[in-house]
Amino acid sequence: ATSEEHERHVVAEGEDLAWISDQAVHLLNLTSNTLQRFEGQINSNEGLSLSDGVLCWEARHDTDIDIFCSDGLHLDRPGDQRRPSRWQAWLLFHEGEDALLYGPLK
């Protein structure tokens, strides 16, 4: 990644590589050389989660922080949802003092 933005929080799994920049989350498939860019108010204090080609991150939405995933999942609950960790059909995340498990996802 080379741009004027500050690229950081790199994760990799298999043929997929992902990172955060100032305005977006990026998912690159090295086999097909396909780059997806997910724009938003990315909260870059935390890293990314990558499982089976699905990328998850946290971002500001309205008045709080929600979790978004590249497969279209938007975990929109009251309060802040932080530190997503996706593994196949499951999403582990923090909400306040609690660690919660969400799934199975389809």
C-alpha positions as CSV (number, residue, x, y, z in Angstrom):
1,A,0.0,0.0,0.0
2,T,1.4,3.3,-1.0
3,S,-0.6,6.5,-0.6
4,E,-0.7,9.8,1.2
5,E,-2.8,8.1,3.9
6,H,-1.3,6.4,7.0
7,E,-1.7,2.6,6.4
8,R,-1.6,0.5,9.6
9,H,-3.0,-2.6,11.4
10,V,-2.2,-5.1,8.7
11,V,-3.7,-8.6,8.9
12,A,-3.3,-11.5,6.5
13,E,-4.9,-14.9,6.1
14,G,-4.3,-17.2,3.1
15,E,-4.4,-15.1,0.0
16,D,-6.1,-12.1,1.7
17,L,-4.3,-9.0,3.0
18,A,-6.1,-6.2,4.8
19,W,-5.2,-2.9,6.4
20,I,-6.6,0.4,7.7
21,S,-5.9,3.8,6.2
22,D,-7.1,7.2,7.3
23,Q,-10.5,7.0,5.6
24,A,-11.1,3.3,4.8
25,V,-10.5,-0.3,5.4
26,H,-8.9,-2.2,2.5
27,L,-9.1,-5.9,1.5
28,L,-6.8,-7.2,-1.1
29,N,-7.0,-10.7,-2.6
30,L,-3.5,-11.6,-3.8
31,T,-4.6,-14.3,-6.2
32,S,-7.1,-12.2,-8.1
33,N,-5.4,-8.9,-7.4
34,T,-8.9,-7.6,-6.4
35,L,-8.9,-4.7,-4.0
36,Q,-12.0,-3.7,-2.0
37,R,-12.2,-0.4,-0.2
38,F,-14.8,0.1,2.6
39,E,-15.0,3.8,3.5
40,G,-16.3,5.4,6.7
41,Q,-15.3,6.9,10.0
42,I,-13.0,4.1,10.8
43,N,-11.9,3.8,14.4
44,S,-8.3,3.0,14.0
45,N,-7.4,2.4,17.6
46,E,-8.1,-1.3,17.2
47,G,-7.0,-3.8,14.6
48,L,-8.9,-5.8,12.1
49,S,-10.3,-9.3,12.1
50,L,-10.0,-11.5,9.0
51,S,-11.5,-15.0,8.7
52,D,-12.3,-17.0,5.6
53,G,-12.0,-13.9,3.5
54,V,-14.4,-11.9,5.7
55,L,-13.0,-8.7,7.2
56,C,-14.4,-7.0,10.3
57,W,-13.6,-3.6,11.8
58,E,-15.1,-1.0,14.1
59,A,-16.3,2.4,12.9
60,R,-18.3,5.4,14.1
61,H,-21.9,5.3,13.1
62,D,-24.3,8.0,14.2
63,T,-23.4,8.6,17.9
64,D,-21.5,5.4,18.8
65,I,-19.1,2.8,17.5
66,D,-20.5,-0.3,15.6
67,I,-18.9,-3.3,14.0
68,F,-18.9,-3.7,10.2
69,C,-17.8,-6.6,8.1
70,S,-17.0,-7.0,4.4
71,D,-19.9,-9.5,3.9
72,G,-22.4,-6.8,4.8
73,L,-22.8,-7.4,8.5
74,H,-23.4,-4.2,10.5
75,L,-23.7,-4.9,14.2
76,D,-25.8,-1.9,15.3
77,R,-26.6,-2.1,19.0
78,P,-26.9,0.6,21.7
79,G,-23.5,1.7,23.0
80,D,-20.1,0.9,21.5
81,Q,-19.2,-2.5,20.0
82,R,-15.4,-2.8,20.0
83,R,-12.6,-5.2,19.1
84,P,-14.3,-7.5,16.6
85,S,-12.9,-11.0,16.3
86,R,-14.5,-13.0,13.5
87,W,-14.1,-16.8,13.2
88,Q,-16.1,-18.4,10.5
89,A,-19.8,-18.0,11.5
90,W,-19.1,-16.4,14.8
91,L,-18.3,-12.8,15.9
92,L,-16.7,-12.2,19.3
93,F,-16.7,-8.5,20.4
94,H,-16.6,-6.2,23.5
95,E,-19.5,-4.1,24.6
96,G,-18.7,-2.1,27.7
97,E,-17.2,-4.4,30.2
98,D,-18.7,-7.5,28.6
99,A,-17.3,-9.9,25.9
100,L,-20.2,-11.1,23.7
101,L,-20.5,-13.9,21.1
102,Y,-22.8,-13.2,18.1
103,G,-23.8,-16.0,15.8
104,P,-23.9,-18.3,14.1
105,L,-23.9,-16.0,11.1
106,K,-25.2,-17.1,7.7
